[in-house]
Amino acid sequence: MTTRLSDYDYELPPEFIAQDPLPERDRSKLLVLRRETGDIEHRRFFDLPEYLDAGDLLVMNDTLVTARRLHGAKPTGGKVEALLIRQIGGNRWEAMVKPGRRVAVGTRIDFEGGLTAEVVDRTEDGGRILDFGDALGVAEEIDRVGEVPLPPYILKKIEEAARYQTVYAQSPGSAAAPTAGLHFTPKLLDVLRRKGVGTATVTLDVGIATFRPVRTENITDHVMHKERVSISPKAAETINSATRRIISVGTTTARVLESAAVGKRKVAPIDGDTGLYITPGYEFKVIDGLVTNFHMPKSTLLILVSTFAGRDKIMAAYEEAKREHYRFLSFGDAMLII
């Protein structure tokens, strides 16, 4: 399979990029792609149980989007934008700030809601550590006044923050939602369980670098960003005991499972970072199927799904999706690759 970046490009007119989530999560379209044949079916996401059998295992990323964007100013009047990624203890947050070059350690920033923070340290990736002091209720105020950091291609603000969370999100620390999971509802999960489809959760905290395009013409020259991952001993046992197919919900889940692989369809518990970059030639060890959205051109996510299903089949499926007026990217429609 090709490693040229230009071979993972396709035309994505702006009108195909979903700007709003559907009112009902599981009403999104579902393109079913058969890996062996390239055959395509067009369904709705609530039809997913028809493609899964008793004994299959759905593995989902339970990360919770806790990042918030705050707007403020320095005492000099200079405007500052801070993306708070995660709380790291007390009233301290790890954050990315703009303009970073003008926000030195020791700078005080006054934010909306009467919040004031001091920059107390830098992080290895160019971020800052913000200390909001010993005031009470800081986390609650940040959650109240902060904006949900939607992807840069979504130009509208979301009115209901919960709509950018999966219904099973519970592990704080993500800057973006694992969007393949946004289509699931409690009712649909219940239907799957009653059918005998198992579930397990793992964690990958999605970083903002997930939206950065690949810029090297040889895709193998791209350096993958690292993200925190976790598989509990209980989840590893469930995964290793799967009697039929292991279906990954999302590319983030696929990277967790493949990062923890210790054999064919076997994983070990993990709690650390992964920089796994899946490119052509990679042999998948754990997953048998993938639920995913439609991804940006020239992205590591498109390269991953192309490696799993075959570039030509994916590109043909994307063109078919455009002809059928599917919605693309985070709030868009879904694909099941089996």
N, C-alpha and C positions, 0 to 999 in steps of 0.2 A: 504493500500500500504506500502511496506517496507521502513524502514528508515536506512537500512544498506548501507553504502557507497559502499561496494563491489557489490551491486546489480545495481549500476549505472556505472559500468565499462564495457568496451568492447574493443576489439582489434582494434587499429587504426594504421595500417602500415604507415610509412612515405610517401609512394607513393600516399596515398589518400589525403594528406594535400596539398591543392592548394597553389602554390607559386607565381602565377601571376593571376591578374584579366583577365577575358576574354576581347577581344577587344571590343565586343558589350555587354553592361551590361545585356540586357534582353534576351540574347541567352543562359543563364545558364539553366541547367535542373531544373525542378520543380516536386518534389514528392508531390502528393496530398494525404493526409491521412484523411479518414473519422473517426471521433472520435467514433461514435456509433458502427460501424461495424468492423473497422480496415482495411477496403478495401483501396487499394492503386492504384493510377494511375500515369503514368509517362508522363510528358508533358515538355514544355519549358516555361520559365517565361513569355514570351509574350502571353501565353495562359491564363494568370490570369483573364482577363475580362470575360472569359467563366464561371468562378466560382463565380462571383459577380453579384449582381442584383441592379437595380435602388432602391435607398433608403438605400443600405448598406453604411457604413461609414468606410473608411480607416483612421486610426490614426497613424501618423508617428512622429518619434523623429527628430527634426530639429537641433540637436546639431552640431556644427562645430568643427572639429579637429583643434585646435590651438596649441597643444603641439608641441614642437620641441626639438630635442636632439642636444646639443652643446658639443664639446670637447675642453678642455683647460688645463691650468696648473697653479699651485701656484707659487709664486716667488721662492720657494725652488726647483722647477722643478717637483714636484709631479703631476702626471696626475689626472685630474678631469673630470668626465662626468656629465653633468647636463641635466635633463629632465625638460624643462620649461613647466609647466602645464597651467598656465593662467596669464595674465597681471592683476595686482590688483590695478593699479593706477600709473600714471606717467611712469617712466621707471623701475618700480619694478615688479618682477615676482615671483610667487610661484613655487618652483622647488623641484625635488628630485635629490639628488646628490650622486655620488659614487666616492671614498669611504666616506660615510657619517661621520664615526667616526673621520676622519682626516680633516674635513672641518668645523672648528669652526666659530662662529660669529666673525667678524672682518677680516676674510680671504679674500684676493684679488685673483681673478681668471682672467687670461687672456685667452680669447677665440679666435676662428677663426674670421676672418673678422675685426680684430682690436677692437673687443668688450672687455671691461673690466668691471667686476662687483665686488661688495663687498657683502659678506654675512652679512646681518644686523639683522637677526632674525631667530628663529626656528619655525616650525609649530608643532601642536599637534601630527601629524602623523609621525614626524621625518624628515620632509622636511625642506627646507630653504627658506628664502626670499632673493632674489638677487636684488641689486640696481645697475643699469647700469649708474647712474649719470644723468647729464643734457644734454648729447649729443643729437643731432638731428638725426632722422632717425633710432633709435635703433630698433624699431619694424620691420621696413622694412628689416634691415640687418639680424635680427634674422630669419625672414621668408626666406631670401635668402640663408643663409649659414647653417641654421639648418636642420637636418634630420627629416623626418616624422617618428614618433616612431611606427613602425609596430609591431604587436604581436611577441613574442619571437619565435614562431614556424614558422614564415616566414623568411627564411634565405637569401632572395634576397632583394636588395634595389629597391624601386619603382621609376621609372623614371618620372612618371607624378603624382605629389602630389594630383591633383584633382581626381584621380581614387580611392583614399582612402577617398573620401567624397561622401555623397549622393548628388543628384542633387538639393535637396531642403534644404541643410544645410545652416543655417544662424545665429544660436545662438552660439557665441564663448564660449569655455571653456572645450572642451573634449580632453582626452588623447588617445581615440580610437574611431573608427567609429562605429555607430550602423549598423552592417554589413548586416542585413536583408534588409535594404533600398538601398544597393548598386546596386540592380538589376533593380531599376526603372529608366526609361528614361523620358524626357519631353513628348515624343510622346506617351508612354504607359500611362502616367498620363492623357494626353489629351483624349485618347480613353476611359479611365475609367470615366472621367467627362462627356463626351458626352453620355455615357451609363446611366448616372444618379447616379453614385457612388460618394458619397461625400468624402471630405477629411478634416482633421483637423490636426494641428501640436501641439505637446507638446514638452517639453525639459527634457532630463536627460543627464547630463554631465558625460560621461563614464570615470571612473577612471582606473588607471593601475591595481588596485586590482582585476578587473574583470578577469584577467588572472591567478589569484592565485587559485590553486586547493583546494578542500575541503580535509582536512587531518584527520578529526575525523571520526571514524568508524560509530558512530551514527551521521547521518547528521544533526540532530537537535541541536547538540552541537556546530556546526560551527557558528561563529559570522560574520554576513554579514557586509561588508564595507558600509559606507554611501556615497551617491552621491547627488549632487544638482538636484532638480526637479522643474519644473514649468508648470502650466497650466493657461493660461490667462482666464479672465472672458468670453471673446468671444469664446475661444476654448471650455470651459466648457459648454457654452450654445449650441454650435453646437453638442457636444457629447450627451448632455442630450436631444436634440431634435431628435436624430436618430430614424428613423421609422422602420428600420430593423436591420440587424446584425452590431455589432461593431467589426471590424477586426483590431487587433493590428499588426502593422508592427514592429516586433522584440520584444525580451524579455525585452529590456529597456523600450519600450513604455508600455508594459504590466505592468511593475512595477510602472510606473508613474500613470497609470489609476487606478490600484488597490490600490495604496497608497492614492489616492484622493477620493476613493469611499465613498459615503455617503448613498448609497442605491443600489437597484438593477438597474444596467445600469445608475447610476447617479453619477456624480463627482462634487466636489467643486473646485473652483480655488485654486491653491496652489503655493507657492513660498518658498521653504525651502529645507530640506534634507530628504532623505528616506533611511532607512536601511531594508526595507521590504525584507524578505527572504521567498520565496514561496516553501513550502515543502508539502509532502503528508498529506492530510487532509484539506488543504486550500480550501475554497470555493470561486471560482472566482465570483466576483460581477458585473464586467463591460464587459469583453471581451467575444465574441462569437466565435471568430476565431483568428488564429495566423499565420502570415508569419514569417518564421524563417530560419536560416541556420542550418547546422549540427554541433553539439557542441562537445567539448572535453569530454573525459571520466571523470567521477568523478567531474564534474563541477556544480556549482549552476545553470548554464543555462540548462544543461541536466536535472537536478532535476526539474526545473520549467516546462519545456515542458512535462516531464513525469507526473508531477502532473496534467497538463492540459488535456493531451490526454490518460493517463494511461501508466504505465511503460512498460508493456508487448507489447502494440501496438507500442510504440516508439522504443523499442529495436528490434522488428521485422522489423520495417520500416528502421532502420539503417542498419540492415543486408541485407535487400533488396537493399538499396542504394549502399552498397559495391558490391553486386553481379552485379549491373547495372553500376558500375564504376562512381558513383557520386564523385564530388570533395567536400572535407570537409573543415570546419572552415571558416575563415574570407573572403577569396577570392573564396570560394567554391559555390556549388549549393544551391538551396532553397527548402523549404518545406512549403506547405500550409496545415494547420490543421483546418478542418471545421466540 
